[in-house]
Amino acid sequence: MSKNWLAVDWGTTNFRAWLMHDAEPVSEMNATCGLLQVPNGQFEAVLEHHIGPWIAEHGALPMVLAGMVGSQQGWVNVPYREGRVGAQQLAQGAHRLRTRRGSDVWILPGIAGRSAIGLPEVMRGEDVQLIGLMTLTPDDCLNAILPGTHSKHARIERHAIQHFSTCMTGELYHLLMTHSLLGRELPPQHADSRAFALGVQNSGLPAPLSQLIFSVRTLRLRGDVPLPGTGDYLSGLLIGQELRQCVKAEHWIVGSDALNARYAEAAQQLGMTTTSVSGERCFIAGMNQIRRYL
Protein backbone atom coordinates (compact mmCIF):
# COMPACT_ATOMS: atom_id res chain seq x y z
CA MET A 1 0.00 0.00 0.00
CA SER A 2 1.16 3.55 -0.73
CA LYS A 3 2.85 5.52 2.05
CA ASN A 4 0.03 8.06 1.69
CA TRP A 5 -3.40 6.62 2.41
CA LEU A 6 -6.71 7.54 4.03
CA ALA A 7 -8.24 6.21 7.25
CA VAL A 8 -11.99 6.88 7.37
CA ASP A 9 -14.50 6.49 10.19
CA TRP A 10 -17.95 6.78 8.59
CA GLY A 11 -20.80 6.34 11.01
CA THR A 12 -24.53 6.96 11.15
CA THR A 13 -24.25 10.69 11.84
CA ASN A 14 -20.61 11.70 11.30
CA PHE A 15 -17.80 11.36 8.77
CA ARG A 16 -14.16 11.62 9.84
CA ALA A 17 -11.10 11.10 7.66
CA TRP A 18 -7.35 11.29 8.21
CA LEU A 19 -4.67 11.69 5.56
CA MET A 20 -1.96 9.29 6.67
CA HIS A 21 1.75 9.10 5.86
CA ASP A 22 2.73 5.61 6.87
CA ALA A 23 1.50 5.35 10.46
CA GLU A 24 1.16 9.08 11.19
CA PRO A 25 -1.87 11.32 10.50
CA VAL A 26 -0.82 14.52 8.71
CA SER A 27 -4.25 16.08 8.10
CA GLU A 28 -7.82 15.55 9.28
CA MET A 29 -11.36 16.52 8.28
CA ASN A 30 -14.75 16.14 9.96
CA ALA A 31 -18.26 16.50 8.59
CA THR A 32 -21.77 15.87 9.90
CA CYS A 33 -22.43 13.68 6.89
CA GLY A 34 -23.13 10.23 8.22
CA LEU A 35 -25.13 7.54 6.47
CA LEU A 36 -28.39 9.31 7.25
CA GLN A 37 -27.30 12.34 5.22
CA VAL A 38 -26.14 10.46 2.08
CA PRO A 39 -28.76 11.02 -0.68
CA ASN A 40 -29.91 8.04 -2.73
CA GLY A 41 -26.95 5.87 -1.81
CA GLN A 42 -24.42 8.22 -3.41
CA PHE A 43 -21.58 7.16 -1.11
CA GLU A 44 -18.80 7.44 -3.66
CA ALA A 45 -19.85 10.94 -4.69
CA VAL A 46 -20.06 12.11 -1.06
CA LEU A 47 -16.68 10.54 -0.27
CA GLU A 48 -15.01 12.22 -3.26
CA HIS A 49 -16.55 15.55 -2.30
CA HIS A 50 -15.00 15.47 1.17
CA ILE A 51 -11.58 14.12 0.26
CA GLY A 52 -11.31 15.95 -3.08
CA PRO A 53 -8.47 18.30 -2.00
CA TRP A 54 -6.32 15.36 -0.88
CA ILE A 55 -6.94 13.50 -4.14
CA ALA A 56 -6.11 16.64 -6.12
CA GLU A 57 -2.79 16.95 -4.29
CA HIS A 58 -1.75 13.28 -4.04
CA GLY A 59 -3.68 11.51 -6.79
CA ALA A 60 -5.64 8.29 -6.26
CA LEU A 61 -5.13 7.24 -2.64
CA PRO A 62 -5.83 3.85 -1.07
CA MET A 63 -8.49 4.10 1.63
CA VAL A 64 -9.55 1.97 4.57
CA LEU A 65 -13.13 2.64 5.73
CA ALA A 66 -14.61 1.54 9.04
CA GLY A 67 -17.96 2.00 10.74
CA MET A 68 -21.56 1.83 9.59
CA VAL A 69 -20.48 2.45 6.00
CA GLY A 70 -20.16 -1.34 5.83
CA SER A 71 -23.66 -2.03 7.20
CA GLN A 72 -26.94 -2.90 5.45
CA GLN A 73 -27.66 0.84 5.21
CA GLY A 74 -24.13 1.66 4.03
CA TRP A 75 -22.16 1.67 0.81
CA VAL A 76 -21.67 -2.12 0.82
CA ASN A 77 -23.09 -4.63 3.28
CA VAL A 78 -19.92 -6.32 4.53
CA PRO A 79 -20.77 -9.45 6.58
CA TYR A 80 -19.87 -9.46 10.26
CA ARG A 81 -16.94 -11.49 11.52
CA GLU A 82 -17.75 -13.86 14.37
CA GLY A 83 -15.84 -15.51 17.18
CA ARG A 84 -12.65 -14.18 18.72
CA VAL A 85 -11.71 -11.31 16.40
CA GLY A 86 -8.45 -9.38 16.04
CA ALA A 87 -6.83 -7.22 13.37
CA GLN A 88 -6.11 -10.07 10.98
CA GLN A 89 -9.70 -11.35 11.04
CA LEU A 90 -11.11 -7.88 10.31
CA ALA A 91 -8.69 -7.42 7.42
CA GLN A 92 -9.59 -10.82 5.97
CA GLY A 93 -13.28 -9.87 5.99
CA ALA A 94 -12.81 -6.50 4.24
CA HIS A 95 -14.65 -5.79 0.98
CA ARG A 96 -12.40 -4.33 -1.72
CA LEU A 97 -13.55 -2.04 -4.53
CA ARG A 98 -12.10 0.61 -6.79
CA THR A 99 -13.52 4.11 -7.23
CA ARG A 100 -14.03 5.68 -10.65
CA ARG A 101 -10.96 7.83 -9.97
CA GLY A 102 -8.77 4.80 -9.36
CA SER A 103 -8.57 4.64 -5.56
CA ASP A 104 -8.52 1.19 -3.98
CA VAL A 105 -10.98 1.04 -1.09
CA TRP A 106 -11.24 -1.55 1.68
CA ILE A 107 -14.51 -1.43 3.66
CA LEU A 108 -14.08 -3.25 6.95
CA PRO A 109 -16.63 -5.64 8.46
CA GLY A 110 -18.02 -5.35 11.94
CA ILE A 111 -18.16 -8.01 14.63
CA ALA A 112 -21.11 -10.20 15.66
CA GLY A 113 -20.99 -12.09 18.90
CA ARG A 114 -22.62 -12.70 22.24
CA SER A 115 -22.58 -10.70 25.43
CA ALA A 116 -21.46 -12.16 28.73
CA ILE A 117 -25.14 -12.94 29.46
CA GLY A 118 -25.63 -14.68 26.12
CA LEU A 119 -27.54 -12.05 24.12
CA PRO A 120 -26.57 -11.43 20.47
CA GLU A 121 -24.43 -8.33 19.89
CA VAL A 122 -22.97 -6.41 16.93
CA MET A 123 -20.63 -3.47 16.48
CA ARG A 124 -18.93 -1.58 13.66
CA GLY A 125 -16.15 0.95 14.19
CA GLU A 126 -15.66 0.44 17.89
CA ASP A 127 -13.88 -2.81 17.04
CA VAL A 128 -11.13 -0.77 15.36
CA GLN A 129 -10.69 1.29 18.54
CA LEU A 130 -10.44 -1.89 20.60
CA ILE A 131 -7.77 -3.29 18.29
CA GLY A 132 -5.93 0.02 18.67
CA LEU A 133 -6.20 -0.23 22.45
CA MET A 134 -4.58 -3.68 22.29
CA THR A 135 -1.57 -2.16 20.52
CA LEU A 136 -1.24 0.72 22.99
CA THR A 137 -1.09 -1.36 26.15
CA PRO A 138 1.02 -4.42 26.95
CA ASP A 139 -1.74 -6.02 29.03
CA ASP A 140 -2.95 -9.37 27.71
CA CYS A 141 -6.40 -9.08 29.31
CA LEU A 142 -8.38 -5.84 29.22
CA ASN A 143 -11.82 -4.53 30.12
CA ALA A 144 -12.87 -1.56 28.01
CA ILE A 145 -15.76 0.90 27.99
CA LEU A 146 -16.43 2.95 24.84
CA PRO A 147 -18.90 5.71 25.75
CA GLY A 148 -21.23 7.03 23.08
CA THR A 149 -24.72 6.92 21.63
CA HIS A 150 -24.50 3.14 21.99
CA SER A 151 -21.84 2.52 24.62
CA LYS A 152 -19.84 -0.67 24.26
CA HIS A 153 -18.35 -2.79 27.03
CA ALA A 154 -15.75 -5.29 25.84
CA ARG A 155 -13.48 -7.98 27.20
CA ILE A 156 -10.16 -8.51 25.43
CA GLU A 157 -8.15 -11.69 25.98
CA ARG A 158 -4.99 -12.83 24.19
CA HIS A 159 -5.11 -9.93 21.73
CA ALA A 160 -8.63 -10.64 20.49
CA ILE A 161 -12.10 -9.34 21.35
CA GLN A 162 -13.63 -12.09 23.49
CA HIS A 163 -17.14 -10.73 24.08
CA PHE A 164 -18.92 -7.38 24.28
CA SER A 165 -22.24 -5.74 25.11
CA THR A 166 -24.12 -2.56 24.24
CA CYS A 167 -25.84 0.04 26.43
CA MET A 168 -28.04 2.60 24.66
CA THR A 169 -27.10 5.25 27.22
CA GLY A 170 -26.44 8.16 24.86
CA GLU A 171 -29.51 7.51 22.73
CA LEU A 172 -31.75 7.18 25.79
CA TYR A 173 -30.45 10.50 27.09
CA HIS A 174 -31.15 12.22 23.77
CA LEU A 175 -34.64 10.74 23.42
CA LEU A 176 -35.65 11.59 26.98
CA MET A 177 -34.32 15.14 26.84
CA THR A 178 -35.76 15.98 23.42
CA HIS A 179 -38.90 13.87 23.02
CA SER A 180 -40.29 13.23 26.50
CA LEU A 181 -41.97 15.12 29.30
CA LEU A 182 -38.70 15.15 31.23
CA GLY A 183 -37.03 17.63 28.91
CA ARG A 184 -40.01 19.86 28.20
CA GLU A 185 -39.79 23.60 28.92
CA LEU A 186 -36.28 23.46 30.31
CA PRO A 187 -33.91 26.44 30.25
CA PRO A 188 -30.44 26.07 28.66
CA GLN A 189 -28.57 23.31 30.48
CA HIS A 190 -25.33 23.94 32.36
CA ALA A 191 -22.75 21.68 33.97
CA ASP A 192 -23.87 20.76 37.48
CA SER A 193 -21.54 18.35 39.27
CA ARG A 194 -23.85 18.03 42.29
CA ALA A 195 -26.82 17.06 40.11
CA PHE A 196 -24.65 14.57 38.22
CA ALA A 197 -23.36 13.00 41.44
CA LEU A 198 -26.92 12.72 42.79
CA GLY A 199 -27.92 10.93 39.59
CA VAL A 200 -25.04 8.47 39.97
CA GLN A 201 -25.99 7.91 43.61
CA ASN A 202 -29.68 7.32 42.86
CA SER A 203 -28.81 4.92 40.04
CA GLY A 204 -28.13 2.34 42.73
CA LEU A 205 -31.59 2.42 44.30
CA PRO A 206 -33.38 -0.97 44.15
CA ALA A 207 -35.92 -0.09 41.48
CA PRO A 208 -36.35 -0.56 37.71
CA LEU A 209 -34.66 2.06 35.54
CA SER A 210 -38.06 3.11 34.18
CA GLN A 211 -39.05 4.05 37.75
CA LEU A 212 -35.77 5.80 38.55
CA ILE A 213 -36.04 7.93 35.41
CA PHE A 214 -39.25 9.51 36.68
CA SER A 215 -37.25 11.03 39.53
CA VAL A 216 -35.86 13.45 36.92
CA ARG A 217 -39.28 15.09 36.94
CA THR A 218 -40.13 14.79 40.64
CA LEU A 219 -36.79 16.10 41.93
CA ARG A 220 -37.08 19.00 39.50
CA LEU A 221 -40.60 19.80 40.74
CA ARG A 222 -39.41 19.75 44.37
CA GLY A 223 -36.44 21.95 43.61
CA ASP A 224 -33.91 19.30 44.68
CA VAL A 225 -32.37 19.47 41.21
CA PRO A 226 -32.13 22.95 39.63
CA LEU A 227 -33.72 23.28 36.20
CA PRO A 228 -30.39 23.98 34.41
CA GLY A 229 -28.95 20.82 35.99
CA THR A 230 -31.75 18.47 34.91
CA GLY A 231 -29.69 17.07 32.05
CA ASP A 232 -26.72 16.36 34.30
CA TYR A 233 -28.93 14.55 36.81
CA LEU A 234 -30.35 12.35 34.04
CA SER A 235 -26.85 11.79 32.67
CA GLY A 236 -25.61 10.66 36.08
CA LEU A 237 -28.59 8.34 36.49
CA LEU A 238 -28.06 6.64 33.11
CA ILE A 239 -24.27 6.42 33.28
CA GLY A 240 -24.46 5.19 36.87
CA GLN A 241 -26.85 2.41 35.85
CA GLU A 242 -24.54 1.45 33.00
CA LEU A 243 -21.40 1.33 35.13
CA ARG A 244 -23.04 -0.63 37.92
CA GLN A 245 -23.24 -3.57 35.49
CA CYS A 246 -19.45 -3.70 35.12
CA VAL A 247 -17.32 -6.45 36.55
CA LYS A 248 -15.20 -5.46 39.54
CA ALA A 249 -11.94 -4.90 37.69
CA GLU A 250 -9.91 -2.07 36.20
CA HIS A 251 -11.42 -0.61 33.03
CA TRP A 252 -10.09 1.44 30.14
CA ILE A 253 -12.37 4.25 28.98
CA VAL A 254 -11.97 4.92 25.24
CA GLY A 255 -13.67 7.99 23.80
CA SER A 256 -13.70 11.77 23.52
CA ASP A 257 -12.19 13.87 26.29
CA ALA A 258 -15.61 15.13 27.42
CA LEU A 259 -17.24 11.70 27.63
CA ASN A 260 -14.16 10.10 29.15
CA ALA A 261 -14.16 12.70 31.92
CA ARG A 262 -17.85 12.16 32.65
CA TYR A 263 -17.53 8.38 32.81
CA ALA A 264 -14.37 8.60 34.90
CA GLU A 265 -16.15 10.91 37.37
CA ALA A 266 -19.05 8.47 37.76
CA ALA A 267 -16.69 5.50 37.98
CA GLN A 268 -14.68 7.13 40.75
CA GLN A 269 -17.86 7.77 42.72
CA LEU A 270 -18.71 4.08 42.37
CA GLY A 271 -15.26 2.98 43.53
CA MET A 272 -14.10 1.76 40.11
CA THR A 273 -10.52 2.03 38.84
CA THR A 274 -10.30 3.45 35.32
CA THR A 275 -7.75 4.76 32.83
CA SER A 276 -8.85 7.06 30.01
CA VAL A 277 -7.43 7.09 26.49
CA SER A 278 -8.39 9.05 23.37
CA GLY A 279 -10.80 7.25 21.07
CA GLU A 280 -9.16 8.94 18.08
CA ARG A 281 -5.72 7.73 19.13
CA CYS A 282 -7.04 4.17 19.47
CA PHE A 283 -8.81 4.36 16.10
CA ILE A 284 -5.64 5.44 14.28
CA ALA A 285 -3.62 2.73 16.04
CA GLY A 286 -6.24 0.14 15.12
CA MET A 287 -6.37 1.18 11.47
CA ASN A 288 -2.58 0.97 11.27
CA GLN A 289 -2.66 -2.53 12.72
CA ILE A 290 -5.41 -3.72 10.33
CA ARG A 291 -3.66 -2.13 7.33
CA ARG A 292 -0.71 -4.47 7.84
CA TYR A 293 -2.89 -7.41 6.83
CA LEU A 294 -4.55 -5.83 3.77
Secondary structure, DSSP 8 states (H G I E B T S, - for coil): --SEEEEEEE-SS-EEEEEEETTEEEEEEEES--GGG-GGG-HHHHHHHHHHHHHHHH-S--EEEESGGGSTTSSS----EESSB-HHHHHHT-EEEE-TTS-EEEE---EEEE-TTS-EEEESSHHHHHHHHHHH---SEEEEEE-STTEEEEEEETTEEEEEEEE-HHHHHHHHHHHSGGGTT-------HHHHHHHHHHTTSSS-HHHHHTHHHHHHHHTSS-GGGHHHHHHHHHHHHHHTTS-SS-EEEEE-HHHHHHHHHHHHHTT--EEEEEHHHHHHHHHHHHHTT-
